[in-house]
Amino acid sequence: MSDANTPATTHGRHSAAGPPTPDATSADDTVRALTGGSSAADWLARYSGSLLGVFGTPQRVLVRGSGCDVWDADGAQYLDLLGGIAVNALGHAHPFVTSVITSQLATLGHISNFFTSPPQVALAEKLLALSAAPEGSRVFFTNSGAEALEAAVKLARRNSTPERQRILALDGAFHGRTMGALALTSKEAYRRPFEPLPGGVEHLPFDDIDALTAAMDAGVAALVIEPIQGEAGVRPLSAEYLRAARDLTRQHGALLILDEVQSGIGRTGRWFAHQAVDGVVPDAMTLAKGLGGGFPIGALVTFGEEVSTLIGAGQHGSTFGGNPVATAAGLATLHALETTGALRNASDVGAFLRRGLAVTEGVVAVRGDGLLIGFDLDGDHAPAAVQAALDAGFIINATGPATIRLAPPLILTQEQAATFLDALPGILDTVRTPTDSTSQEAPA
């Protein structure tokens, strides 16, 4: 068995015992009593008959997690190298975060936005401190990244005038599935079924300073960009582009809005990815995913008094946003990340993974920062590799035909990472075709 600090050793095997959590038996009994415990096949049949089919067939039915490991309904164990898509910053069932959530829920759960609570205020203050936001900066809490982007779109609209209506985004962008966030998202397959989308959004070539310079004028209300495009295959914007974006938006009176939903909260080894570039301070920043350590919460952070007063009382809101439980989860997550060296670990283990991937046969390019990593294969077999990795006991993700993404918990150890690097050549051998090794360039 493994815990949060040791590598998993039972990948792809069935084990009658679960992870070593003190309350595992009682929790299992409770879940069985409420759900009517079944095999994975039974759960999948029930899933297809009861849930809207927007996600396709689930790959597994997961029932328990501990640290960087999860177990499925049939007892197989997996090393989670996706972290709920960059959400589980502290892994699964982190004891401190779990205890704080439990205590807060037992004390005060939901109060609506007619009231505030100490966790809400304290978390807002903590985010402003970590982001080094200037005087007059503020926070608006949401339940998800998409909702944070919706708030950002409203902020951009409040920066509009009859002459200033345009919002710029980038090719490859993913900002969410709600209508405003979807208008900023570039992938045609996501957009087309729901058109017409909110207007005024233009997409520019990725990391192209000349195109940005040509597009930027006094008619632009906001530029919305991800410092690292996660869904596009973990593509970082260059430091030069981020500096140009800051300079040009300031010059033309546009807002620079950074989407740090996936790249923020220590994922890159810094609290926020843009902090790697000196002088780049946004006008607004969106957060979610890792902020709650697995509990749903998002945030819009506005920088400075002028931007923070663009939206006033009654112009936006959220019934659940900033509730005591979610904000307590956020406080607990940030405290644990800050006091356990998780950001340094993300930087070190991420560098270890990237070095190992770069010398793995069948890998032709490696990108990313900290524990947000993308790597390209020498053929269009990334989806098959994901399935082969799952069969071998590893959870990874394909963002395209030839691209794999890793976004594991920030507590992943080097020993755990090494088990994946050791297994990866065999995983790729099972899915590569004989022509793959001769059809692409050498590893980078």
C-alpha positions as CSV (number, residue, x, y, z in Angstrom):
1,M,0.0,0.0,0.0
2,S,1.1,3.6,-0.5
3,D,0.4,6.9,1.2
4,A,0.9,10.5,0.1
5,N,4.6,10.2,0.5
6,T,5.5,6.9,-1.0
7,P,5.1,5.5,-4.5
8,A,2.2,3.3,-5.4
9,T,3.0,-0.4,-5.8
10,T,-0.2,-2.1,-6.8
11,H,-0.9,-0.4,-10.1
12,G,-3.4,-2.3,-12.2
13,R,-3.9,-5.0,-9.6
14,H,-6.9,-5.7,-7.4
15,S,-6.6,-5.3,-3.7
16,A,-9.2,-6.1,-1.2
17,A,-7.9,-3.6,1.3
18,G,-8.2,0.1,0.6
19,P,-5.9,3.0,1.4
20,P,-4.8,3.4,5.0
21,T,-7.3,6.0,6.1
22,P,-8.6,5.8,9.7
23,D,-12.2,6.2,8.7
24,A,-12.2,4.2,5.5
25,T,-14.4,1.4,6.7
26,S,-17.1,3.6,8.2
27,A,-17.0,5.9,5.1
28,D,-17.4,2.9,2.8
29,D,-20.3,1.6,4.9
30,T,-22.0,5.0,4.7
31,V,-21.5,5.2,0.9
32,R,-22.8,1.7,0.4
33,A,-25.8,2.5,2.5
34,L,-26.6,5.6,0.5
35,T,-25.8,4.4,-3.0
36,G,-26.3,0.6,-2.9
37,G,-22.7,-0.5,-3.6
38,S,-22.2,-2.3,-6.9
39,S,-19.5,-3.5,-9.3
40,A,-18.0,-1.1,-11.8
41,A,-20.1,-2.7,-14.6
42,D,-23.2,-2.1,-12.6
43,W,-22.3,1.5,-11.9
44,L,-21.5,2.2,-15.5
45,A,-24.9,0.8,-16.6
46,R,-26.7,2.9,-14.1
47,Y,-24.6,6.0,-15.2
48,S,-25.7,5.6,-18.8
49,G,-29.3,5.4,-17.7
50,S,-29.3,8.4,-15.4
51,L,-26.7,11.0,-16.4
52,L,-26.7,13.3,-19.4
53,G,-24.2,11.9,-21.9
54,V,-22.0,15.0,-22.3
55,F,-18.8,13.2,-21.1
56,G,-19.2,9.9,-22.9
57,T,-18.5,6.7,-21.0
58,P,-16.4,7.1,-17.9
59,Q,-13.1,5.4,-18.0
60,R,-13.4,4.0,-14.5
61,V,-15.7,4.2,-11.4
62,L,-13.5,5.6,-8.7
63,V,-14.5,5.1,-5.1
64,R,-11.6,6.3,-2.9
65,G,-8.4,8.3,-2.9
66,S,-5.5,8.9,-0.6
67,G,-2.6,11.2,-1.4
68,C,-1.7,10.7,-5.1
69,D,-3.5,7.4,-5.4
70,V,-7.1,6.4,-6.2
71,W,-8.9,3.1,-6.2
72,D,-11.7,2.0,-8.5
73,A,-14.9,0.1,-7.7
74,D,-13.2,-3.2,-8.5
75,G,-10.2,-2.6,-6.2
76,A,-7.6,-1.5,-8.8
77,Q,-5.1,1.2,-7.7
78,Y,-3.9,4.1,-9.8
79,L,-1.3,6.8,-9.5
80,D,-3.2,10.0,-10.3
81,L,-1.1,12.2,-12.6
82,L,-4.0,14.4,-13.7
83,G,-5.2,15.5,-10.2
84,G,-8.8,16.0,-11.3
85,I,-7.4,18.3,-14.1
86,A,-5.1,20.3,-11.9
87,V,-7.7,20.5,-9.1
88,N,-6.4,18.2,-6.3
89,A,-3.4,20.3,-5.4
90,L,-2.9,18.4,-2.2
91,G,-4.0,15.0,-3.5
92,H,-7.0,13.1,-2.3
93,A,-8.4,13.1,1.2
94,H,-5.8,15.5,2.6
95,P,-6.3,15.2,6.4
96,F,-6.0,18.9,7.2
97,V,-8.2,20.1,4.4
98,T,-10.7,17.4,5.2
99,S,-10.8,18.3,8.9
100,V,-11.3,22.0,8.2
101,I,-14.1,21.4,5.7
102,T,-15.8,19.0,8.2
103,S,-15.5,21.5,11.1
104,Q,-16.8,24.4,9.1
105,L,-19.7,22.5,7.7
106,A,-20.6,21.4,11.2
107,T,-20.4,25.0,12.3
108,L,-21.9,27.1,9.5
109,G,-22.5,26.0,6.0
110,H,-24.4,28.2,3.7
111,I,-25.5,31.8,4.5
112,S,-26.2,33.4,1.0
113,N,-24.6,36.7,-0.2
114,F,-26.7,38.8,2.2
115,F,-24.0,38.0,4.8
116,T,-20.3,37.4,5.0
117,S,-18.2,35.1,7.2
118,P,-14.7,35.1,8.6
119,P,-13.4,32.5,6.1
120,Q,-14.6,34.5,3.2
121,V,-12.9,37.7,4.3
122,A,-9.7,35.9,5.4
123,L,-9.4,34.0,2.1
124,A,-9.9,37.2,0.1
125,E,-7.1,38.9,2.1
126,K,-4.8,35.9,1.6
127,L,-5.3,35.9,-2.2
128,L,-4.6,39.6,-2.3
129,A,-1.4,39.2,-0.3
130,L,-0.2,36.2,-2.4
131,S,-0.8,38.1,-5.6
132,A,0.9,41.2,-4.3
133,A,-2.1,43.2,-5.4
134,P,-2.0,47.0,-4.9
135,E,-4.2,49.0,-2.5
136,G,-7.8,49.0,-3.6
137,S,-7.7,45.5,-5.1
138,R,-10.7,43.2,-4.4
139,V,-11.9,39.6,-4.8
140,F,-15.2,38.1,-6.0
141,F,-15.8,34.5,-5.2
142,T,-17.5,32.0,-7.6
143,N,-18.1,28.3,-7.7
144,S,-16.0,27.4,-10.7
145,G,-13.5,28.7,-13.3
146,A,-16.1,29.3,-15.9
147,E,-18.1,31.5,-13.5
148,A,-14.9,33.4,-12.7
149,L,-14.5,34.0,-16.4
150,E,-18.1,35.2,-16.7
151,A,-17.3,37.8,-14.0
152,A,-14.2,38.8,-16.0
153,V,-16.3,39.2,-19.2
154,K,-18.7,41.5,-17.2
155,L,-15.7,43.4,-16.0
156,A,-14.5,43.9,-19.6
157,R,-18.0,45.1,-20.6
158,R,-17.8,47.6,-17.8
159,N,-14.6,48.9,-19.3
160,S,-16.4,49.5,-22.6
161,T,-17.6,52.7,-24.2
162,P,-19.5,53.1,-27.5
163,E,-16.0,53.3,-29.1
164,R,-14.4,50.6,-27.0
165,Q,-16.2,47.2,-27.5
166,R,-13.7,44.6,-28.6
167,I,-12.4,41.8,-26.5
168,L,-9.3,39.9,-27.7
169,A,-8.4,36.3,-26.9
170,L,-6.0,33.8,-28.4
171,D,-6.1,30.9,-30.8
172,G,-6.0,27.7,-28.7
173,A,-7.7,29.4,-25.7
174,F,-9.9,27.5,-23.4
175,H,-11.8,29.6,-20.9
176,G,-14.9,27.5,-20.0
177,R,-18.2,26.2,-21.3
178,T,-20.6,28.9,-20.2
179,M,-21.7,31.3,-22.9
180,G,-19.4,34.2,-22.1
181,A,-16.4,32.0,-21.4
182,L,-17.2,29.9,-24.5
183,A,-17.1,33.1,-26.6
184,L,-13.5,33.5,-25.5
185,T,-12.7,29.8,-26.1
186,S,-11.3,29.2,-29.6
187,K,-12.0,25.5,-30.3
188,E,-14.6,25.3,-33.1
189,A,-16.1,22.0,-31.9
190,Y,-17.0,23.6,-28.6
191,R,-18.4,26.8,-30.1
192,R,-20.4,25.7,-33.1
193,P,-23.3,23.9,-31.4
194,F,-24.1,27.0,-29.4
195,E,-23.7,29.8,-31.8
196,P,-24.5,32.7,-31.9
197,L,-22.3,33.4,-28.9
198,P,-21.9,36.8,-27.2
199,G,-20.3,39.0,-29.8
200,G,-17.3,41.3,-29.9
201,V,-14.6,38.6,-29.3
202,E,-11.7,38.3,-31.7
203,H,-9.0,35.5,-31.6
204,L,-5.4,36.3,-32.4
205,P,-2.5,34.0,-33.3
206,F,-0.8,32.5,-30.2
207,D,2.3,34.2,-28.9
208,D,2.5,36.5,-31.9
209,I,3.5,40.0,-30.7
210,D,3.2,41.5,-34.2
211,A,-0.4,40.3,-34.5
212,L,-1.2,41.6,-31.0
213,T,0.4,45.0,-31.8
214,A,-1.7,45.3,-35.0
215,A,-4.9,44.3,-33.3
216,M,-4.6,46.6,-30.3
217,D,-6.1,50.0,-30.4
218,A,-8.4,52.3,-28.5
219,G,-11.4,50.1,-29.4
220,V,-10.2,47.2,-27.3
221,A,-11.9,46.8,-23.9
222,A,-9.9,43.8,-22.7
223,L,-7.3,41.2,-23.6
224,V,-8.0,37.8,-22.0
225,I,-5.1,35.3,-22.0
226,E,-3.8,32.2,-20.2
227,P,-0.1,32.4,-19.2
228,I,0.0,28.7,-20.1
229,Q,-2.7,27.2,-22.3
230,G,-3.6,23.9,-20.6
231,E,-6.3,22.5,-22.9
232,A,-4.2,23.3,-26.0
233,G,-1.4,21.0,-24.8
234,V,0.3,23.0,-22.1
235,R,1.6,25.9,-24.3
236,P,3.3,28.7,-22.3
237,L,3.2,32.2,-23.6
238,S,6.7,33.7,-23.8
239,A,7.9,36.3,-21.3
240,E,8.2,38.8,-24.2
241,Y,4.6,38.3,-25.2
242,L,3.3,38.8,-21.6
243,R,5.3,42.0,-21.3
244,A,4.1,43.2,-24.6
245,A,0.5,42.4,-23.6
246,R,0.9,44.4,-20.4
247,D,2.5,47.4,-22.2
248,L,0.0,47.5,-25.0
249,T,-3.1,47.1,-22.9
250,R,-2.0,49.9,-20.6
251,Q,-1.1,52.1,-23.5
252,H,-4.6,51.7,-25.1
253,G,-6.8,51.7,-22.0
254,A,-7.7,48.0,-22.2
255,L,-7.8,45.6,-19.3
256,L,-5.2,42.7,-19.2
257,I,-7.1,39.8,-17.7
258,L,-5.1,36.7,-17.0
259,D,-6.8,33.3,-16.8
260,E,-4.9,31.4,-14.1
261,V,-7.6,28.8,-13.5
262,Q,-5.3,26.0,-14.4
263,S,-1.8,27.5,-14.0
264,G,-2.4,29.2,-10.6
265,I,-2.3,28.2,-7.0
266,G,1.3,26.8,-7.0
267,R,0.9,24.7,-10.1
268,T,4.1,26.1,-11.7
269,G,6.1,26.3,-8.5
270,R,4.9,29.9,-8.0
271,W,1.6,31.0,-6.6
272,F,0.6,32.3,-10.1
273,A,2.3,31.6,-13.4
274,H,2.6,35.2,-14.5
275,Q,4.8,35.9,-11.4
276,A,7.7,34.3,-13.4
277,V,7.8,37.5,-15.5
278,D,8.9,40.7,-13.7
279,G,6.7,43.7,-14.3
280,V,3.6,41.8,-15.4
281,V,0.8,42.7,-13.1
282,P,-2.7,42.1,-14.5
283,D,-5.8,44.2,-14.2
284,A,-7.7,41.1,-13.2
285,M,-7.0,37.4,-12.7
286,T,-9.3,34.4,-12.6
287,L,-8.7,31.4,-10.3
288,A,-10.4,28.1,-9.5
289,K,-9.3,24.4,-9.8
290,G,-6.5,24.1,-7.1
291,L,-7.9,26.9,-5.0
292,G,-10.2,24.6,-3.0
293,G,-8.0,21.5,-3.0
294,G,-10.9,19.6,-4.6
295,F,-13.8,21.6,-3.1
296,P,-15.5,23.8,-5.8
297,I,-14.5,27.4,-5.6
298,G,-13.3,30.1,-8.0
299,A,-12.4,33.7,-7.8
300,L,-12.0,36.9,-9.8
301,V,-9.2,39.1,-8.4
302,T,-9.3,42.8,-9.5
303,F,-6.1,44.8,-9.2
304,G,-6.3,48.4,-8.0
305,E,-9.1,50.8,-7.1
306,E,-9.9,51.9,-10.6
307,V,-10.5,48.4,-11.9
308,S,-12.2,47.2,-8.7
309,T,-14.8,49.9,-8.9
310,L,-15.9,49.0,-12.5
311,I,-18.5,46.6,-11.1
312,G,-20.8,48.0,-8.4
313,A,-23.4,46.8,-6.0
314,G,-26.2,44.7,-7.6
315,Q,-24.3,44.3,-11.0
316,H,-23.2,40.8,-10.3
317,G,-23.6,38.1,-7.7
318,S,-23.6,34.4,-6.8
319,T,-25.9,32.5,-4.4
320,F,-23.3,29.9,-3.4
321,G,-20.1,31.9,-4.3
322,G,-17.9,32.6,-1.3
323,N,-19.8,30.4,1.1
324,P,-18.2,29.5,4.4
325,V,-17.3,25.9,3.5
326,A,-15.7,26.7,0.2
327,T,-13.7,29.6,1.5
328,A,-12.6,27.5,4.5
329,A,-11.4,24.9,2.1
330,G,-9.5,27.6,0.2
331,L,-7.9,28.8,3.3
332,A,-6.9,25.3,4.4
333,T,-5.5,24.5,1.0
334,L,-3.4,27.7,0.8
335,H,-2.1,27.1,4.4
336,A,-1.1,23.5,3.6
337,L,0.6,24.5,0.4
338,E,2.5,27.3,2.1
339,T,3.6,25.4,5.1
340,T,4.6,22.0,3.6
341,G,7.0,23.2,0.8
342,A,4.5,22.1,-1.9
343,L,5.5,24.9,-4.3
344,R,9.2,24.0,-4.2
345,N,8.2,20.3,-4.6
346,A,6.1,21.2,-7.7
347,S,9.1,22.9,-9.2
348,D,11.6,20.1,-8.3
349,V,9.5,17.1,-9.2
350,G,8.2,18.9,-12.4
351,A,11.8,19.5,-13.5
352,F,12.6,15.8,-12.8
353,L,9.6,14.7,-14.9
354,R,10.4,16.9,-17.8
355,R,14.0,15.7,-17.9
356,G,12.9,12.1,-17.9
357,L,10.3,12.7,-20.5
358,A,12.8,14.4,-22.8
359,V,14.9,11.3,-23.0
360,T,12.1,8.8,-23.4
361,E,11.9,7.1,-26.8
362,G,8.7,8.1,-28.5
363,V,8.5,11.6,-26.9
364,V,9.4,14.3,-29.4
365,A,8.7,17.5,-27.4
366,V,8.2,18.5,-23.7
367,R,6.6,21.7,-22.4
368,G,5.4,23.3,-19.2
369,D,6.4,24.6,-15.9
370,G,6.3,23.0,-12.4
371,L,3.7,20.2,-12.4
372,L,1.8,21.4,-15.5
373,I,3.4,19.4,-18.2
374,G,2.6,18.6,-21.8
375,F,4.5,16.2,-24.1
376,D,4.1,15.3,-27.7
377,L,4.4,11.7,-29.1
378,D,5.8,10.6,-32.4
379,G,2.4,9.7,-33.7
380,D,-1.3,10.3,-33.3
381,H,-1.7,7.7,-30.5
382,A,-2.1,9.8,-27.4
383,P,-5.7,8.6,-26.7
384,A,-4.5,5.0,-27.0
385,A,-1.6,5.8,-24.7
386,V,-4.0,7.2,-22.1
387,Q,-5.9,3.9,-22.1
388,A,-2.7,1.8,-22.0
389,A,-1.5,3.9,-19.1
390,L,-4.8,3.4,-17.2
391,D,-4.5,-0.3,-17.7
392,A,-0.9,0.0,-16.2
393,G,-2.2,2.0,-13.2
394,F,-1.6,5.6,-14.2
395,I,-4.1,8.4,-14.9
396,I,-3.0,10.8,-17.6
397,N,-4.8,12.9,-20.2
398,A,-4.7,13.4,-24.0
399,T,-5.3,17.0,-25.1
400,G,-4.9,16.2,-28.8
401,P,-4.1,13.2,-31.1
402,A,-0.4,13.3,-30.2
403,T,-0.3,15.3,-26.9
404,I,-0.4,14.1,-23.3
405,R,-1.0,16.4,-20.3
406,L,0.2,15.8,-16.7
407,A,-1.2,17.9,-13.8
408,P,-0.7,15.8,-10.7
409,P,-1.1,16.8,-7.1
410,L,1.7,19.2,-6.0
411,I,2.7,16.6,-3.4
412,L,3.8,14.1,-6.0
413,T,7.1,12.6,-4.9
414,Q,10.1,12.0,-7.2
415,E,9.8,8.3,-6.4
416,Q,6.2,8.3,-7.6
417,A,7.1,10.3,-10.7
418,A,9.9,7.8,-11.4
419,T,7.4,4.9,-11.5
420,F,5.6,6.6,-14.4
421,L,8.9,7.4,-16.2
422,D,9.9,3.7,-15.8
423,A,6.6,2.5,-17.1
424,L,6.1,5.0,-20.0
425,P,8.4,3.3,-22.6
426,G,6.5,0.1,-22.3
427,I,3.2,1.9,-22.4
428,L,4.2,3.7,-25.6
429,D,5.6,0.5,-27.1
430,T,2.1,-1.0,-26.9
431,V,0.5,1.8,-29.0
432,R,3.2,2.9,-31.4
433,T,3.2,1.8,-35.0
434,P,6.4,0.7,-36.8
435,T,6.6,4.0,-38.7
436,D,6.2,6.3,-35.7
437,S,9.9,6.4,-34.8
438,T,11.0,7.5,-38.3
439,S,8.2,10.0,-39.0
440,Q,9.1,12.6,-36.4
441,E,12.0,14.7,-35.1
442,A,14.2,13.6,-32.2
443,P,13.1,14.3,-28.6
444,A,13.4,18.0,-27.5
